[in-house]
């Protein structure tokens, strides 16, 4: 784990270039906005990345992508958000500890919903997708790739940036491990009131397609 922390610290050092140009929080928000758009072609960024910070954004994406590839299943973006001091609406971000992630992955997987036998994993308040990634890794470690490929994962969070971060990480994890799931849905929604927040990603392989259901 110390090695991945070293990579995260390197990423945090890179964004120092943005601190006095637009602020860390705004830069990270814009960076994730652009990265998710490049991955899917959906939901154009709400803010333009300043021209002078484009090299910073490119270098940062390379560092974080390499960390995701080298440490599969680790919540790289969650660690990055925490280390760089990213916050939104006056609150700090704290990633899910790996040990807790493994426990919760075991608890939320395979729900006993007899009306929806297809649903394999459901997580409200999913944040950056740490628990979903732990669940995927458990399937891989248990040589249960066939079950994984027939699984339907549904993640929900009220924060659009967290939904985008989860999408980025899970797409990278599946690609790096060369595995797939039957369906991945990530929905920005208030899990209590069910009020939609205008963002839904649906990933269905064979072939990979991204369907915009937000309307």
KOLNUBA-368037 format. One record per atom (N, C-alpha, C): residue in one letter; x, y, z. Coordinates in steps of 0.2 Angstrom, whole numbers, padded with zeros to 4 digits, always signed. Layout:
<nodes>
aXYZ;...
</nodes>
This chain:
<nodes>
x+0004-0006+0000;x+0000+0000+0000;x+0004+0006+0000;x+0010+0006+0003;x+0015+0012+0003;x+0017+0014-0004;x+0017+0009-0009;x+0019+0011-0015;x+0014+0015-0019;x+0007+0013-0018;x+0002+0017-0021;x+0001+0024-0018;x+0003+0024-0011;x+0003+0031-0008;x+0008+0035-0011;x+0014+0032-0013;x+0019+0036-0016;x+0016+0039-0023;x+0013+0035-0027;x+0010+0038-0033;x+0005+0043-0032;x+0001+0042-0026;x-0004+0047-0025;x-0001+0054-0023;x+0004+0053-0019;x+0008+0060-0017;x+0011+0063-0023;x+0013+0059-0028;x+0016+0062-0034;x+0010+0066-0038;x+0004+0063-0038;x-0002+0066-0041;x-0003+0072-0038;x-0003+0072-0031;x-0005+0078-0027;x+0000+0084-0029;x+0007+0082-0029;x+0012+0087-0031;x+0010+0090-0038;x+0008+0086-0042;x+0007+0089-0049;x+0002+0094-0049;x-0004+0094-0045;x-0009+0099-0045;x-0007+0105-0042;x-0002+0105-0039;x+0000+0112-0036;x+0000+0117-0041;x+0002+0116-0047;x+0002+0121-0052;x-0005+0124-0053;x-0011+0121-0051;x-0017+0123-0051;x-0020+0127-0045;x-0016+0127-0040;x-0018+0130-0033;x-0020+0137-0034;x-0016+0141-0037;x-0016+0148-0037;x-0020+0150-0044;x-0021+0146-0048;x-0024+0148-0055;x-0031+0147-0054;x-0034+0142-0051;x-0041+0141-0050;x-0043+0137-0044;x-0038+0135-0040;x-0040+0132-0034;x-0040+0124-0035;x-0038+0121-0030;x-0038+0113-0030;x-0044+0110-0031;x-0049+0112-0027;x-0056+0109-0028;x-0059+0110-0035;x-0059+0116-0037;x-0062+0118-0044;x-0058+0114-0049;x-0051+0114-0049;x-0047+0110-0054;x-0049+0103-0054;x-0049+0100-0048;x-0051+0092-0047;x-0058+0091-0050;x-0063+0095-0048;x-0070+0095-0051;x-0069+0095-0059;x-0066+0100-0061;x-0066+0101-0069;x-0062+0095-0072;x-0057+0093-0069;x-0053+0087-0071;x-0057+0081-0072;x-0061+0079-0067;x-0065+0073-0067;x-0070+0074-0072;x-0073+0080-0073;x-0078+0081-0078;x-0076+0080-0085;x-0070+0082-0086;x-0067+0081-0093;x-0065+0074-0094;x-0062+0071-0089;x-0060+0064-0090;x-0066+0059-0091;x-0071+0060-0087;x-0077+0056-0088;x-0080+0057-0095;x-0080+0063-0098;x-0083+0065-0104;x-0078+0061-0110;x-0072+0061-0109;x-0067+0058-0113;x-0068+0051-0114;x-0070+0048-0108;x-0071+0040-0107;x-0078+0038-0111;x-0083+0043-0111;x-0090+0041-0113;x-0093+0045-0119;x-0090+0051-0119;x-0094+0056-0124;x-0100+0058-0122;x-0102+0057-0115;x-0108+0059-0112;x-0107+0065-0107;x-0112+0070-0107;x-0111+0075-0102;x-0105+0079-0103;x-0105+0084-0108;x-0100+0088-0109;x-0098+0092-0103;x-0092+0094-0102;x-0089+0097-0095;x-0093+0104-0095;x-0094+0105-0088;x-0098+0112-0087;x-0093+0118-0087;x-0087+0116-0086;x-0081+0121-0086;x-0076+0120-0091;x-0073+0125-0094;x-0067+0123-0098;x-0061+0123-0094;x-0056+0118-0096;x-0050+0118-0093;x-0045+0123-0095;x-0043+0128-0091;x-0038+0133-0093;x-0033+0130-0097;x-0031+0134-0103;x-0026+0132-0107;x-0019+0130-0104;x-0017+0134-0099;x-0011+0133-0096;x-0011+0127-0091;x-0017+0125-0090;x-0017+0119-0085;x-0018+0113-0089;x-0019+0113-0095;x-0020+0107-0099;x-0014+0102-0098;x-0008+0104-0099;x-0002+0099-0097;x-0003+0096-0090;x-0005+0100-0086;x-0006+0097-0079;x-0011+0092-0079;x-0017+0093-0082;x-0022+0088-0082;x-0020+0082-0086;x-0016+0082-0091;x-0014+0077-0095;x-0009+0072-0090;x-0004+0076-0087;x+0001+0072-0083;x-0003+0069-0077;x-0008+0072-0074;x-0012+0069-0069;x-0015+0063-0071;x-0018+0063-0077;x-0022+0058-0079;x-0017+0052-0080;x-0011+0053-0083;x-0007+0048-0084;x-0004+0044-0077;x-0003+0048-0072;x-0001+0046-0066;x-0007+0042-0062;x-0013+0044-0062;x-0018+0041-0059;x-0020+0034-0063;x-0020+0035-0070;x-0021+0029-0074;x-0016+0023-0073;x-0010+0025-0072;x-0005+0020-0071;x-0006+0017-0064;x-0008+0021-0059;x-0009+0019-0052;x-0015+0014-0052;x-0020+0015-0056;x-0026+0011-0057;x-0024+0004-0060;x-0019+0005-0065;x-0017-0001-0068;x-0012-0006-0064;x-0008-0002-0060;x-0003-0006-0056;x-0006-0009-0050;x-0011-0006-0047;x-0014-0008-0041;x-0022-0009-0042;x-0024-0014-0045;x-0031-0015-0047;x-0035-0016-0041;x-0041-0013-0041;x-0045-0013-0035;x-0044-0008-0030;x-0039-0005-0030;x-0037+0001-0025;x-0041+0007-0027;x-0044+0010-0022;x-0048+0016-0023;x-0043+0022-0024;x-0040+0022-0030;x-0035+0027-0032;x-0038+0034-0031;x-0044+0035-0034;x-0047+0042-0034;x-0049+0044-0028;x-0052+0040-0024;x-0054+0041-0017;x-0048+0043-0013;x-0042+0040-0013;x-0036+0042-0010;x-0033+0049-0012;x-0034+0050-0019;x-0032+0056-0022;x-0036+0062-0019;x-0043+0061-0019;x-0047+0066-0017;x-0045+0068-0009;x-0044+0063-0005;x-0042+0064+0002;x-0036+0068+0003;x-0031+0065-0001;x-0024+0068+0000;x-0023+0075-0003;x-0027+0077-0008;x-0026+0084-0011;x-0031+0089-0008;x-0035+0086-0003;x-0039+0091+0001;x-0045+0093-0003;x-0047+0089-0008;x-0053+0090-0012;x-0059+0090-0007;x-0064+0095-0008;x-0070+0095-0004;x-0075+0098-0008;x-0081+0097-0006;x-0087+0100-0010;x-0092+0102-0004;x-0095+0107-0005;x-0101+0110-0001;x-0098+0110+0007;x-0092+0112+0007;x-0089+0113+0014;x-0087+0107+0018;x-0087+0101+0015;x-0085+0095+0018;x-0079+0091+0015;x-0075+0088+0020;x-0069+0085+0017;x-0071+0078+0014;x-0067+0075+0010;x-0068+0068+0008;x-0064+0063+0011;x-0067+0058+0013;x-0064+0052+0017;x-0065+0046+0013;x-0060+0043+0010;x-0061+0036+0007;x-0063+0031+0011;x-0066+0026+0008;x-0068+0020+0012;x-0062+0016+0014;x-0060+0014+0020;x-0054+0010+0022;x-0055+0003+0018;x-0049+0000+0016;x-0049-0006+0012;x-0053-0012+0016;x-0051-0012+0022;x-0054-0018+0026;x-0062-0017+0027;x-0064-0011+0028;x-0071-0010+0028;x-0074-0011+0021;x-0071-0009+0016;x-0073-0010+0009;x-0074-0018+0008;x-0070-0022+0010;x-0070-0029+0009;x-0076-0032+0013;x-0077-0029+0019;x-0083-0032+0023;x-0090-0029+0020;x-0090-0023+0018;x-0096-0021+0015;x-0098-0024+0008;x-0092-0025+0004;x-0093-0029-0002;x-0097-0035-0001;x-0095-0039+0004;x-0098-0045+0006;x-0105-0045+0008;x-0107-0039+0011;x-0113-0038+0014;x-0118-0036+0008;x-0116-0032+0004;x-0121-0029-0001;x-0121-0033-0008;x-0117-0037-0009;x-0117-0042-0015;x-0123-0047-0014;x-0125-0049-0020;x-0130-0054-0020;x-0136-0053-0016;x-0140-0047-0017;x-0146-0046-0013;x-0151-0051-0013;x-0155-0052-0008;x-0160-0057-0008;x-0167-0054-0011;x-0167-0051-0016;x-0173-0048-0019;x-0176-0053-0024;x-0181-0056-0022;x-0184-0061-0027;x-0187-0058-0033;x-0189-0052-0033;x-0192-0049-0038;x-0187-0047-0044;x-0180-0047-0042;x-0175-0045-0047;x-0169-0050-0046;x-0170-0056-0048;x-0165-0061-0048;x-0158-0059-0051;x-0159-0055-0057;x-0153-0053-0061;x-0149-0048-0057;x-0151-0044-0052;x-0147-0039-0049;x-0142-0043-0044;x-0136-0041-0045;x-0130-0045-0042;x-0127-0040-0036;x-0127-0034-0038;x-0124-0029-0033;x-0127-0023-0033;x-0129-0020-0027;x-0132-0014-0027;x-0129-0010-0021;x-0127-0003-0023;x-0124+0001-0017;x-0127+0008-0018;x-0130+0010-0013;x-0132+0017-0013;x-0126+0021-0009;x-0126+0027-0010;x-0120+0031-0008;x-0114+0028-0009;x-0113+0027-0016;x-0107+0023-0018;x-0100+0027-0018;x-0101+0034-0018;x-0094+0037-0018;x-0090+0036-0024;x-0084+0034-0024;x-0079+0033-0029;x-0079+0026-0032;x-0084+0022-0029;x-0084+0015-0032;x-0080+0010-0028;x-0077+0012-0022;x-0072+0008-0019;x-0075+0001-0017;x-0081+0001-0015;x-0084-0006-0012;x-0086-0010-0019;x-0088-0007-0024;x-0090-0011-0030;x-0083-0014-0033;x-0078-0010-0032;x-0072-0013-0035;x-0069-0019-0031;x-0070-0018-0024;x-0068-0024-0020;x-0073-0030-0021;x-0079-0029-0023;x-0083-0034-0024;x-0081-0038-0031;x-0079-0034-0036;x-0077-0037-0042;x-0070-0040-0041;x-0066-0038-0037;x-0059-0041-0035;x-0060-0048-0032;x-0065-0048-0027;x-0067-0054-0024;x-0069-0060-0029;x-0073-0058-0034;x-0075-0062-0039;x-0069-0065-0043;x-0064-0061-0044;x-0058-0062-0048;x-0054-0067-0044;x-0053-0065-0037;x-0049-0069-0033;x-0052-0076-0032;x-0058-0077-0032;x-0062-0083-0031;x-0063-0087-0037;x-0059-0085-0043;x-0060-0088-0049;x-0067-0089-0051;x-0071-0083-0050;x-0078-0083-0052;x-0080-0079-0057;x-0075-0079-0062;x-0076-0074-0068;x-0083-0075-0072;x-0085-0081-0072;x-0091-0083-0076;x-0097-0079-0073;x-0097-0080-0066;x-0103-0076-0062;x-0102-0069-0063;x-0096-0066-0063;x-0095-0059-0064;x-0098-0057-0070;x-0096-0060-0075;x-0099-0058-0082;x-0106-0059-0083;x-0110-0062-0078;x-0117-0062-0078;x-0120-0057-0073;x-0116-0053-0070;x-0118-0049-0065;x-0120-0042-0067;x-0125-0040-0063;x-0128-0033-0065;x-0126-0029-0058;x-0123-0023-0059;x-0120-0019-0054;x-0124-0012-0055;x-0127-0010-0049;x-0131-0004-0049;x-0128+0001-0043;x-0125+0006-0045;x-0122+0011-0040;x-0126+0018-0040;x-0127+0021-0034;x-0130+0027-0034;x-0127+0032-0029;x-0127+0038-0031;x-0124+0043-0026;x-0127+0050-0028;x-0128+0054-0023;x-0131+0060-0024;x-0126+0065-0028;x-0120+0064-0027;x-0115+0068-0030;x-0113+0066-0037;x-0114+0071-0042;x-0112+0069-0049;x-0104+0068-0050;x-0100+0071-0046;x-0093+0070-0047;x-0091+0063-0045;x-0094+0061-0039;x-0093+0055-0036;x-0095+0049-0041;x-0101+0050-0045;x-0103+0045-0050;x-0098+0045-0055;x-0095+0051-0058;x-0091+0051-0063;x-0084+0047-0061;x-0082+0049-0055;x-0076+0045-0052;x-0077+0038-0052;x-0082+0036-0050;x-0084+0028-0049;x-0084+0025-0056;x-0087+0029-0061;x-0087+0026-0068;x-0080+0026-0071;x-0076+0031-0070;x-0069+0031-0072;x-0065+0025-0069;x-0066+0024-0063;x-0062+0018-0059;x-0064+0011-0061;x-0071+0010-0062;x-0073+0004-0063;x-0072+0002-0071;x-0073+0007-0075;x-0071+0006-0082;x-0063+0004-0083;x-0059+0007-0079;x-0052+0006-0080;x-0050-0001-0076;x-0054-0003-0071;x-0053-0009-0068;x-0055-0015-0072;x-0061-0015-0075;x-0063-0020-0080;x-0058-0021-0086;x-0056-0015-0089;x-0052-0015-0094;x-0045-0018-0093;x-0042-0016-0087;x-0035-0018-0085;x-0035-0025-0084;x-0041-0028-0081;x-0041-0035-0079;x-0044-0039-0085;x-0046-0036-0090;x-0049-0039-0096;x-0055-0044-0094;x-0059-0041-0090;x-0065-0044-0088;x-0071-0040-0090;x-0077-0042-0089;x-0083-0038-0090;x-0089-0040-0086;x-0094-0036-0085;x-0100-0037-0082;x-0105-0037-0087;x-0111-0040-0085;x-0117-0040-0089;x-0120-0033-0090;x-0120-0029-0085;x-0122-0022-0085;x-0120-0018-0079;x-0118-0012-0080;x-0116-0008-0075;x-0120-0001-0076;x-0123+0000-0070;x-0127+0007-0070;x-0125+0011-0064;x-0124+0017-0066;x-0122+0022-0061;x-0126+0028-0062;x-0130+0030-0056;x-0135+0034-0056;x-0134+0040-0051;x-0134+0046-0053;x-0134+0052-0048;x-0141+0053-0046;x-0142+0051-0040;x-0149+0052-0037;x-0149+0053-0029;x-0154+0056-0027;x-0154+0056-0019;x-0157+0050-0017;x-0153+0046-0014;x-0156+0039-0012;x-0161+0039-0007;x-0163+0044-0004;x-0168+0045+0001;x-0175+0047-0002;x-0174+0053-0006;x-0180+0055-0009;x-0181+0052-0016;x-0176+0049-0019;x-0176+0047-0026;x-0176+0052-0031;x-0175+0058-0029;x-0175+0064-0034;x-0169+0063-0038;x-0169+0063-0045;x-0164+0062-0049;x-0160+0068-0050;x-0153+0068-0051;x-0148+0073-0052;x-0146+0074-0059;x-0149+0071-0063;x-0148+0072-0071;x-0142+0069-0073;x-0140+0063-0071;x-0134+0059-0074;x-0135+0052-0072;x-0135+0048-0078;x-0136+0041-0078;x-0131+0038-0083;x-0126+0034-0081;x-0122+0030-0085;x-0124+0023-0085;x-0125+0020-0091;x-0126+0013-0092;x-0121+0010-0096;x-0118+0005-0094;x-0112+0001-0098;x-0115-0006-0099;x-0115-0008-0105;x-0117-0015-0107;x-0112-0017-0112;x-0107-0022-0111;x-0102-0024-0116;x-0105-0028-0121;x-0101-0030-0126;x-0103-0034-0132;x-0108-0031-0136;x-0106-0026-0140;x-0100-0021-0139;x-0102-0017-0133;x-0096-0013-0131;x-0097-0008-0126;x-0101-0002-0129;x-0106-0001-0125;x-0111+0005-0127;x-0112+0009-0121;x-0113+0016-0122;x-0114+0020-0116;x-0121+0023-0118;x-0126+0022-0114;x-0133+0025-0115;x-0135+0030-0111;x-0137+0036-0113;x-0139+0041-0109;x-0146+0041-0108;x-0148+0040-0102;x-0155+0039-0100;x-0157+0045-0096;x-0153+0050-0095;x-0155+0056-0091;x-0160+0060-0094;x-0161+0060-0101;x-0166+0064-0104;x-0164+0071-0104;
</nodes>
